[in-house]
Amino acid sequence: MMNSWGVLFILLLGFVCVSSGFDPADNYLIDCGSSKDTNVGNRVFVSDKSASKFLSTSQDVLADTKGGSSSSPLYQTARIFTEKSSYKFPISKVGRHWIRLYFYPFVYDSYDMSSSIFSVSTLQNVLLGNFSPKKDVSVVKEFSVNVTTKDLVITFTPSSDSFAYVNALEVVSVPDSLITNEASTFVPSGVFSGMYAQALETVARVNMGGPAVSFENDTLWRSWVPDRGYLRQPDVAKSLSKIGSVKYPQGGATLDTAPQSVYGTCTKMNVDASGNDASANFNVTWVFNVDVGFQYFIRLHLCDIVSTAANQLMFNIYVDSSNVASDFDLSSKVQGKLATAYYMDFVTPQANSDNISISIGPSSKSGFPDAFLNGLELLKLNNSQGSLADVSSIPASSSSGSKKNIGVIVGASVGVILVLLMVGFLFCIRRRRKQEQLGLSKTWIPLSIGGGGLSHTMGSKYSNGTTLSAASNLSYRIPFAAMLAATKKFDESLVIGIGGFGKVFKGILNDGTKVAIKRGNPSSQQGLREFQTEIEMLSQFRHRHLVSLIGYCDEKNEMILVYEYMENGTLKSHLYGSDMPSMCWKQRLEICIGAARGLHYLHTSYAKAVIHRDVKSANILLDENMMAKVADFGLSKAGPELDQTHVSTAVKGSFGYLDPEYFRRQQLTEKSDVYSFGVVLFEVLCARPVIDPTLPREMVNLAEWAMKWQKKGQLEQIIDPNLAGKIRPDSLRKFGETAEKCLADFGVDRPSMGDVLWNLEYALQLQEAVFQVDPDENSSNLIGELSPQVNDFSHVDATTSAVPFEASNLDDLSGVSMSQVFSQLVKSEGR
């Protein structure tokens, strides 16, 4: 059992946590219903009136216990909600935030809080569904949500004929490093990726072998409970305490991970420390109640305060019947050091029973039979509907005048329907007139809805061109005469780009709409396939970060695609090879984020991922507001089926951007796009071509060169000189780490585009956060001046763009001049 010295250490640690704790960017503490501020430990919960600016509610009902039985000052008052009400908190730093809701039911006037039924939600997640607090029991419901917007909205929704209430609430930032994006899985064995996007509810936070740890003794204001009540057989376990010996390793667990009072105590097997119980063979098991149908995040805290020397003790760790850490040797994880803090994260499969058991037991490979555990955290993950409750819907708010409103609702509904019908009728008339203005005629045939992919017939007697069928009718066949008029008979002065498919012209339709018209080479079979693919893909997609297809023309054996016109051309032309002004770091990040959103949509919005296969700066276009849109889907391909890991296909792409794993194995996944996008990220940062044969050998390939500097931790040495002194180190670090992960050798080690997007948005927040606070901050805190020897690219002629190639072309590179390899000329204004 713990001695008096252990208790003294816990008390002293409270003062350490106060002085060295995490400083949250957002820290909202509200004592709901209270007329004055309330001090709880070293924290101040503001009065209800002070927080009223965050609240939107139809009625103020502030309840007071008038000297109730609860000992905590936060449970003496409450705010009652008779209708749906919301708190809206401005968020200064996006990322994970705690939401802690305090409930202690009491009776106030006609409101018996123990009979209330209500739900609590954010805009993305249901936190509590049909929640009803237990009488005379105080509870803190703790959640952790990833906030990606500038506001966090928390809504209380009473069930019909009921009300909602809350005694106090917290919204507090969480350190970014506390929960990473990945955790281990054991059924099946692998990696769970996507923790950043998960909302979490704390089910249990347990201090094994020690007393309760209050929030005053935790740097993140968490509370830890003793493990005694969770033990299946308390008599087979015993406690040990050595709090003063705990060490935190560099780059590993920290005080924020768990306090010393957790790592410094443990529950272990009840065996003789002298080793006389050599035949001991039993498990110590803890059991936790859970909700069926949800996955759970388990964090195990381990610190060897049991062994007398390193590499003596090995043991097994089980989750239910699964051995998740067989013959576990903690010494091997902490460089052979005893009493060193360490943790492991797991995500369970969906629970099919109402409890989860965690067990520790001896290993036959150990020097003596023993096992221990210092702490445990069990958190529920939201389900596929974003809910943490066992009901995914939020109940409709109650209202005393609901019956009176039925007639109004019905009348309004009928009115809305009539208005919609009228709008639809007017829209059809307007559309028809507009088509007539554009030169549309009855010979324009919408892409018909068909079951399969695209079929193609040259010289059809009906259209004198191609016959196409696609899965959508969003694009229209345009007569060749309209194309001639829009481009002044394909005037060469209107050419804005030349590629493997053909030339791109700037055109103007009859109504003045600017368009980009890509005219293919009729004799190119590669162009024919790209033409078919482009129509098939773009007729399905509508996204603000994908270039929209307006129509196509296949008359007279033509292959013409008509797109929305992108006023500012390609991203590439804004980085190098033109006289365009340099873009600031924020602008570059926003462009990367936009392109990432477009690719994320391609990868996730359909049953099968759509893989672009030609992600590069020349295929990221910018509109008049410099918003990025991904373009050129001629090489795109549908991803693998759900039961497949990849698509086997001939290698296609652009030199310098091509995924080396895809090239070696000819197995395509969406991670090939991620690799190419990683090259684009370094291209954006360094503002130089991805392949430049005029540079010294080690600098020719941008990806290899940038990765070398990134791994040395000196990425600032190679950034665009125009960005010198203008990037926050944290923003550059996050950006560099993201690009490095994208360029991992193996696809399984690369992040998803969703993860890339999250990290880029975070890099932008890191850049903006400081400048918004102090735009005149000393530039010594920014990335400094650069080495001119490393960053002088002014001599580079970057008018060439990498040409798409087949796998068979690669063997022909030897003996061919670089100008021949990079023969796809692209004007700086755009493709």
Residue, then its C-alpha position, 0 to 999 in steps of 0.5 A: m500500500m502507499n506510504s505517507w511519503g507517496v501521499l506527500f509527493i502527490l500533494l507537492l506535485g499539485f504545486v508543480c502542475v500549477s506552475s508548469g502546466f499547459d497554457p490553453a489558447d482557449n479557456y472558457l470556464i462558466d459557473c452556470g446560474s451563478s451570480k458571481d465568479t467561483n474559484v475552484g482550486n487555481r481556476v476561476f469559473v465566471s458567473d452566468k451573467s459574464a458568459s451570457k454573451f456566448l448564449s442564445t436562449s429564449q428564456d433565462v431560468l437560473a436555479d439555486t440550491k439555496g444551500g444544497s447538499s453538494s460540497s462542490p461550489l459548481y453544483q450550487t447553481a444551474r441554468i435551465f433550458t426550456e427550449k433548444s439553446s446554444y452556447k457559441f464560443p469563439i475559437s482562437k486556435v483550431g484543434r482538439h478541445w475538451i468539453r466538460l459538462y457538470f451535472y448535479p440534479f436538484v429541485y428548483d421551483s417546478y423543475d425537478m432536474s432528476s426527471s429532465i431528459f435532453s441531448v447535447s450536441t455540437l454542429q458535427n457530433v451528438l455528445l449526449g442523447n436522451f440524457s437523464p441524470k441520476k438523482d443526488v449524484s454529481v457527474v462530469k461528462e468529459f468530451s474531446v472534439n476536434v474543432t476546425t472552425k472559428d466557432l464551437v457551438i454547443t446546443f442543449t435540446p430538451s426532449s418533448d415535455s421536458f427541459a435541459y440544464v447544466n451546472a457548469l461547463e468548460v471549453v478548453s484547448v488540448p495540446d496537439s501532441l496529446i492524441t496523435n492521428e494513429a493507434s494500434t488495432f488488434v482485431p485485425s492487427g494493424v493501424f487505425s488512422g483518423m483519430y484527429a477526426q474523432a470525437l471522444e467521450t471519457v469513459a474511465r481515467v484510472n490511477m492504478g495502485g494509487p489514490a484519486v488524483s484531482f484536477e489540481n494535480d494534473t496539468l490538463w485538469r483531468s481527474w483520475v480515480p482509483d482502480r480498486g472498483y474496477l478489479r475483477q479479483p482485488d485479492v490477486a493484485k497489490s499496489l506499489s508506489k515510487i512516485g519520486s523515481v519517475k522520469y520522463p524521456q525526451g521525445g516520449a511521455t510528458l507531464d501532460t500525458a499523465p502526472q507523476s502520481v499516475y506513473g509512480t504508482c501501479t497495480k501488480m500481480n500479488v506475488d512475492a517480490s523475492g521471486n519465491d512464487a516462480s510458478a505463479n500463473f494468473n491474470v490481474t483483470w479490470v472490467f469497464n462498462v461500455d456501450v455496444g456498437f462503439q469502438y473504444f480508444i485505450r491508452l495504457h500508462l506503464c512505468d517499471i517501478v517493479s524491477t530491480a534491473a532492466n530486461q528482467l521482466m516480461f509480461n502479457i497484456y490482454v484486451d478481452s481475449s486478445n493478447v495485444a502485447s505478447d511478452f512485453d518488455l518495457s525496458s526495450k521501449v525506454q532504452g533500458k531505463l527503469a521508472t521511465a514513463y511510457y504509454m501505448d494506444f489501441v483502438t478496439p473493434q466495435a463492442n459486441s458486449d456491454n463490458i471491456s476487460i483489460s488484463i495483465g499476466p506473466s510471460s513464460k519468457s520472463g525472469f520471474p512471474d509478474a506484471f503491472l499497469n500504472g494507469l489507463e484511459l478508456l475513451k469512446l469513439n463517435n460512430s459513423q453518424g458522428s454520435l457518441a450517444d446510443v441514439s444518433s438523432i437529436p430530439a425536437s425541442s419542446s414548446s408550450g405553444s407547439k399545438k398553436n404552431i401546427g397550422v402555421i407550420v402547415g401553411a408555411s410548408v404549402g407556401v414553400i412548396l408553391v414557391l419552389l414550384m414557381v422557382g423551378f418553372l422560372f429556372c427552366i424558362r431562363r435555362r432554355r433562353k440562355q441555351e438559345q443565346l449560347g447557340l444551343s440547338k436541338t442538335w445538342i444532345p445531353l450525355s445520356i444516362g448509361g449503365g457502363g463506362l464510355s463507348h466511342t464510335m468515330g464518324s457516327k452517321y447521326s452526329n458525324g463524331t463520337t458517340l458517348s454514354a456516361a453516368s451523368n447528363l450534367s455536360y452537353r454536346i456543343p456544336f462545332a460552329a459554336m467552338l469556331a465562334a468562341t475561338k475566332k476559328f481557333d486563332e493561335s493568338l488565343v492559345i493559353g497552353i499546349g499539352g500532350f492532348g492538344k492546345v488550350f484556347k481562351g474562348i468567349l461564348n455568345d453571352g460573354t462567358k469566358v471559357a477554356i477550350k481544350r482541342g485534342n489531336p484527332s490522330s492521337q489514340q492516347g488523346l482519345r482515351e483521355f477525352q473519354t475519361e475526362i468527360e466521364m469523370l468531370s460529368q460526375f463531379r461538382h466541387r468548388h476545388l475541381v475545375s468544372l466541365i461545361g461541355y464537349c464537342d465531338e463533331k467532325n471527329e473533333m475532341i474538344l472539351v470546354y471548361e470554366y476559365m481560370e483567370n490566374g492560370t496555373l499554380k506553377s506559373h506563379l511559382y517560377g518561370s514567369d514575371m508574376p509577383s511572388m505569393c505570400w506564405k498564407q496565399r500558398l498555404e490556402i492554395c495547397i489547402g484548396a487543392a487538398r480538398g479537391l483531391h480528398y473529395l475525389h478519394t472519398s466521395y464515391a464508393k470507389a476512390v477516384i485516383h487523379r494520377d497526374v497531380k502536379s502544379a501545372n494541373i492546379l489552376l487558380d481562379e480570379n480570387m486565387m482559389a485553387k482547383v484541380a484540373d486535367f482528369g485525362l489520366s484519372k482512374a477508379g480506385p480499387e474495390l472494397d475488397q482490394t488494396h490496389v489497381s494493377t495498371a500501366v504506369k502513367g504520370s509526370f516525371g518528377y511527381l511519380d510515386p516510386e512504389y507505383f512505378r516499381r510495382q505498377q499497383l495504383t492506390e490513392k496514396s500515389d496521388v498523396y506522393s505527387f501532392g507531397v512533391v507539389l508541397f515542396e515545389v510550393l515552398c521552394a519555388r523551383p522545378v521538380i526536375d532541373p538538370t541545370l543544377p548540381r547533381e544532388m539538387v536535380n530532383l526536388a523531392e530528394w533534395a528537399m527530403k535531405w534538408q527536411k531530415k536534417g531539420q534545416l528546411e529553412q535553408i532551401i525555401d523560396p528567398n521571397l519567403a525569407g523572414k516571413i514564415r513562422p517556424d512552427s508553421l514551416r515545421k508542420f508543413g515540412e513534416t506533412a510533405e515528408k510523410c507524403l513522400a514516404d517510400f511505401g504507400v501504407d506509411r503515407p497519410s490520407m488526403g484527409d490527414v494532409l488537409w488537416n495538417l495543412e489547415y493546422a500549418l495555416q493556423l500556426q502561421e496566422a495565430v501569431f501574426q494576428v496577435d502581434p504583426d510587428e513581432n521581432s523577425s528574429n522569431l521567423i525563418g531567417e535569411l537564406s543561403p544564396q548558394v542554395n536558393d539561387f534559381s534565377h538562372v533556371d529556364a522553367t518553361t517546360s512541364a513534365v510530359p506524361f509517359e507510359a511505363s515503356n517510355l522509361d527505358d528510353l531515357s538514356g541518351v535522350s536530351m532533357s529538352q526532348v524528355f520535357s517536350q510538353l511546353v506550357k505557356s505561363e498563363g495556364r494550360 
